[in-house]
Amino acid sequence: MAVLQLSIILYYDTLKILKSGLDRGPIIVISKKNWRSHMNVLVEFGTGAEDFDDEVYTELLDLLHVQTCVLNYHNEDLLSSSKINKHVTQAFCALPFFYGDYSDAIAEIGEGEPVDDKLLHQLSPYENEIIALLLRWSSSGYTDIWHEYYNHIRFWNHVLDKYKIDVYFTTEVVHQGYNFILYLLCKIKGIKYFSTQRAGFPDRLHIVVDVHDQLPFFKNEFISNFDAYKNTNIDKIDLRPDILEVYEFYTGNKNRTPSYMKNRKAPKRRTWAIWLYDNVFVAKWLFDVYVNNNFFGKRIRDLYRRAKFLLGMGIRFFSFDSKTNELFIKSVVTSSIFREVATYFSYYQSKAISADYSLNYIYVPLHYQPEATSNPLGGRFVDQVMMIKTMSYYLPEGWLIYIKEHPNFNNNLGLHNPHRASWRTKTFYDELDSLTNVRFIDLNEDTYKLIDNSKAVAVITGTAGMEAITVHKPCLMFGYSYLQYAPNVFTIRNNDDCKMAMNQLEKGIDNKDIDKKIKVYFKTLENYFFEGRIVWWDVMHRPNISQFREKSKRNIVNAYIKEIKRVLGDEVIKKTT
């Protein structure tokens, strides 16, 4: 089938230089006068289910007036049979991009102009997050990382200009080094962004149009809804069934433990080799030995981790094409797999104490890292030490900060270890332990008891924030998610925000109408949340999974169309819709 040729043309009537929502330097905001009927799009498949992404974005682009489509993909075998090919003008394999390697792509489309100081200055407010994301895939030194950063900027700036991109679609909120830089370049150039995002509850998604202001219309809609229900009894505020399930999960008496934290049997892998690799009974026995926490068990576990890593490397080496092999070997060479994650975790446990619930404290459940929930969604506070030091400085006299390590941090034995090792070191714990008003809390302490007896809960974006506000505990939120618009949430962006929040906590929080506010908050979420999934490998054992997969695709496409109409207007939608 002939490849469609594209060209979306935008007319602009205003060019404004404004401060970003982060107050971190100027960004360019371009307001549209009107849209022509065709647009140029950049689509990026996720790494978890590209066959599903292919169906979603093909159906979506079928409904839009599209002239040029640039595609980022990861699975070369799938690409040849992809349905989206009928729309694609240019396709790039994104695997080398994780490491700043654009040699093959440049050979196809040519090299862009060098990066100038103006562009670097516009990106500079975000360098902390960018460098942290780049380090996720490399242990290289500063000079190599900087050159990699420069390569990312130069290539994507060239792509956006060459293909005159108007809209950037991603399956998940950007959280790799290269695509976060791509997103920021889009923001600088006024290019619209749309992404699906998991909503912190099983099988719930919403659409994101800005990483740092995910639901920009929410605040006004919440105010309007609360005014509409001010004379309505809370029991008369009806919620849509899928939203009611989320509401009752957090406000009811059920176990509030998120599904990903519950013990469950891992599904079988797609190949016998991977299944054997993860489930061989000897490995299970060795893990049980380690759980006993004796010296012999720890040494055996240490050897097992290395053996498993090497076996996994072998399986992947012989399972993929040569390009993937090359990239995998590079990741091994630059990884920090042999850093002692378990040793650092034990160091934390040696300093942990039982909680004294009679004291005034703010509870801080540490985030699992690296994950999108802390970077880029944490902004500056991707560094949790920085977050806790800020709170420590403004904490009321006599109050404490109770820190509890993420229980999953030391549980997963797979290839993610090299990345996690960069985020927990002895220095990390020593920095926090040096603060006189900070205490490490034993992992056996119940999280919900810690929340219920706290003065507040502090998170970057974690579900503990929702667990807090639904039991009338304030949340100090240092990151960016749909939770930032909820009642009883203090959004912390700078020192003044933190100081103000601490003063309010010391005086006491007025919880008047809080139950109604929370229910209206969930009522407002009806405009955004919908049922669906974007990752499927862990639920393939479910009954009726094919029907739910089809429902997810339909809901995602409909949600995209709804948000596109809201942001861009009806002109870009084909009249058949």
C-alpha positions, 0 to 999 in steps of 0.5 A: 500500500502506498505510504500516505504523504502528510502535511499538517499546517498550523497558522499562528496569530500569537507568539508569547514567551511565558514562564513555565508551570515549574517557574524554571525558565521561559518556554514558547507557547504558540496559540492557534488561530486555526488548523488546516485539515491535515497534520504531521504527527510523531507516534511512539510505541511503548516497550510493553505491547507494541502489537496493541499500540499498533492497533490503537494508533492505527485506529486513531490515525484513521480518524484524524486528518494526517499527512505525515507520520513519523514512528518510533518503534522497538520491535523490528519483526512487528514493524514489517506487519504493522497496520500503522504502516499505511500512515508511516512516512518515516520510521525509526528503531528507538532501541539505540536512542536509549544510549544516544546512538543515532548513527543509523537514523542520521544515515537515513535522514541526514544530520541536523544543525548543531545545538546552539546556546539558546536551545541549551538555555531553554532546556537548562531548567530540566537538566537535573531530571534529564541527566538522571534519566540518562544515567538510568541506562548508562554508568558513563562519566559526565563527559560521555553523558553530556555528549549523549545529551547533546546528541539527543537534542540535535537529532530530535530538534532536526526531526521536529523541524524536518517533518514539521511535527504538530502533535506527539503521541506516546503510549506512556508518559515520557520517562526515558532520557531521549523521549523526555528531551523530545517532549521538552523540545515539543513544549518549547516549539508549541507542539501538542502532546498526548499520552495515555497514563496509568492512574494508580489503580488497576485497569484505569487510565487517563490522557495526559497533555502536559507532564507537569500539568496533566489535567489542566482543566480539572481545577475549574471543573472541580470548583464548578462541580462542588458548587453544583453539589453544595446543597446535595447530600453526599449519598446523592452524588452518584458515581459512574461504576468504574469510578465508584469502584476506585472511590470505594477502594480508597474510602471503604474498609477493604484492603487498600494495598495496590495490586502491584504490591500484593503477592501473586504468582508470576505469569509464565513467560512467552518462551520456555527458556525465559520461563525456566530462567525465572522459575527453576526450582533451585532458584526458588529454593535459594531465594527461600534460603535468603529470606531466612536472613542468615549469613550463608543465605545472603552469600548464596543469594549474592552468587545466585543474582550474578548467575541469573544475570549472566544466564539472562544475558545469554538468553537475550544474546541468542534471542535477538537480532544483531543490533539488539545484541550490540545494545544489550552488551553495551548495557552490560558493560556500562551497568552497575549490576555488581553494586551491592543493593542488598548490602545497602538495604541491610544497612537501612534495616540496621538503622530502622526502629519501631514507630512511636505513634504518640509523636507528631510525625510526617510519614514518607514512604520512599518511592521505588526508583527509577520509575516515571512516578519520580522522574520525570513526574517528580521534577526537581524532587526526583532526588528524594534526599532533597525532598526530605531535607526541604521538609526537615528544615521547615518541620515544626519544632518537636516533630519527626519525619518517619521514613519507610523504605519501599518494600519492593526495592530489594525483592526483584532479582532481575536485570533492573538491579543495575538501575536501582543500585544507582538510587540507593547507596550508603551515602543516600541513607547517611544523608538522611540519617544525619538529619536529627528529626528523621527516623528510619522505620522498620519495614514490618510496621504497617503502612496504613497505621503509619498513615492513620496516625500521622500529621501528614503524608509526603510523596512525590506522586505515590498512591500513599497520597491518595490513601492519606487524603481519603482518611482525612490526612493531608498530603504534601505532594512534591511531584505531578499527577492527577492527585495534585488537584485533590482536596487536602493536597499541598503542592510543593514546588519551592521553599515557600510552598513547604514553609506555608504547608508546615505552618498550616499543618502546625495550626491544624487542618480544617476538614469541613466538608472534606468527605463531600469534597473528596467525592466531588473530586472523584466525580470530576475524575469521571471526565478523565478516567476510563477503563483500559490497559496499556501493558498486557504481559502480566494479565494474559492469564485472565479470563475474557482477556481478548474482550477486555483488550478490545474494550481497552483499545476502544476506550483509549481511542475514544479518550484520545479523540475527546481530548484532541477535540478539547485541545485542538478543536473538531477540524482535525477529526474526520467528519465520519467520527 
